[in-house]
Every structure is written in C-alpha cells, then in structure tokens.
Amino acid sequence: MCHPATGSMESWPYQQPALVGAGYRVVSYSRRGHLGSSPNDGIEQAVGSADLGLLLDHLNLDRSHLVSAAYGGFFATDYAFSHPDRVRSLTVLSSFI
C-alpha cells in the first residue's frame, strides 16, 4: 500500500483490517522522508519505484496487488509499468495518473 504525499504507512487504518480479513497479506510502508523512514534528501521521485521493488524483494514477494493513493500512485504506477510481471493488479485512487 503506497500512501499519499501527506501520509505514511499509517494512512490505511480502515483498509488494512478489511483486506487481512479477506485473506490478504497486507504490507504498507512509509516512503523515504515519512514516519521514521530514511530521509529522502530531495530524491524521493527518483527512487520511489526502486524502493518499492527493493521492499518487495526483501519480503520475497514475487507478484503483488498494488494499492496506492494520490502521490503514492506515481510510484505504484511507475513500478507496475516497469515490472508488469511482478504485479497482479494496480489500484490508484485520487491521483493525477
């Protein structure tokens, strides 16, 4: 779950329990510069998709459903188009994508 610019991994308090209840493994994370993550040093846009890929690799997730909101949609969409073989579905809400 990729959060909006003003959010963090805590942006999904209602969606996470519902998805877990439906049998999904839910992973939300804070992008660089958000809620306890590493500072982004002004390079968030350049590394957002790569960071998502590194996280999925670290968790040994071969194919995932991506859910994103607003600014998080940019990173999820970039990742999905760059790695279509690793994405089961892409949901983008309230974004300019």
C-alpha positions in Angstrom: 0.0 0.0 0.0 1.6 3.2 -1.2 0.5 6.3 0.8 -0.2 9.8 -0.4 2.3 12.6 0.0 0.9 13.8 3.3 0.6 10.3 4.8 2.7 7.3 5.9 2.3 3.6 6.5 -0.4 4.7 9.0 -2.7 6.1 6.2 -4.6 2.8 5.9 -6.3 2.2 9.3 -9.6 1.0 7.8 -8.4 -0.8 4.7 -5.8 -2.9 6.3 -8.1 -4.9 8.7 -10.6 -5.4 5.9 -8.0 -6.8 3.5 -6.5 -9.0 6.2 -10.0 -10.3 6.9 -10.4 -11.1 3.3 -7.3 -13.3 3.4 -4.6 -11.0 2.0 -1.2 -10.3 3.4 -1.1 -6.5 3.8 2.1 -4.5 3.6 2.1 -0.8 4.0 5.3 1.2 4.3 6.5 4.8 4.7 8.3 6.1 1.7 11.6 8.0 2.3 11.1 11.0 4.4 7.9 9.8 6.0 7.2 8.5 9.6 10.6 7.1 10.7 12.0 6.2 7.3 15.3 7.3 6.0 15.4 11.0 4.8 14.7 11.5 1.2 17.4 14.1 0.6 15.2 15.6 -2.2 15.5 12.5 -4.3 12.2 10.7 -3.5 10.8 10.9 -7.0 13.9 9.2 -8.5 14.0 6.3 -6.1 10.3 5.7 -5.1 9.7 2.9 -7.6 13.1 1.4 -6.9 12.5 1.5 -3.2 9.2 -0.3 -3.7 11.0 -3.0 -5.7 13.6 -3.4 -3.0 10.9 -3.8 -0.4 9.1 -6.5 -2.4 12.4 -8.3 -3.0 13.3 -8.1 0.7 9.9 -9.7 1.6 10.2 -12.3 -1.1 7.0 -11.2 -2.8 7.1 -12.3 -6.5 3.8 -10.8 -7.5 1.7 -8.3 -5.6 -1.5 -6.3 -5.8 -0.5 -2.7 -5.5 -2.9 -0.2 -3.9 -2.0 3.5 -3.9 -3.4 6.9 -3.1 -2.6 10.3 -4.6 1.1 10.8 -4.8 1.7 7.2 -4.0 0.0 6.4 -7.3 3.0 7.8 -9.2 5.4 5.3 -7.6 3.0 2.3 -7.8 2.2 3.1 -11.5 5.9 3.5 -12.3 6.7 0.2 -10.7 3.8 -1.6 -12.4 4.8 -0.3 -15.9 8.5 -1.1 -15.2 7.8 -4.6 -13.8 4.5 -5.9 -15.2 5.5 -9.5 -14.5 5.6 -8.7 -10.7 2.2 -7.0 -10.4 -1.1 -8.9 -10.1 -3.2 -5.7 -10.1 -2.9 -1.9 -9.7 -5.3 0.3 -7.9 -4.8 4.0 -7.9 -7.2 6.4 -6.2 -7.3 10.2 -6.1 -4.3 10.7 -8.3 -3.4 12.6 -11.4 -2.1 9.4 -13.1 
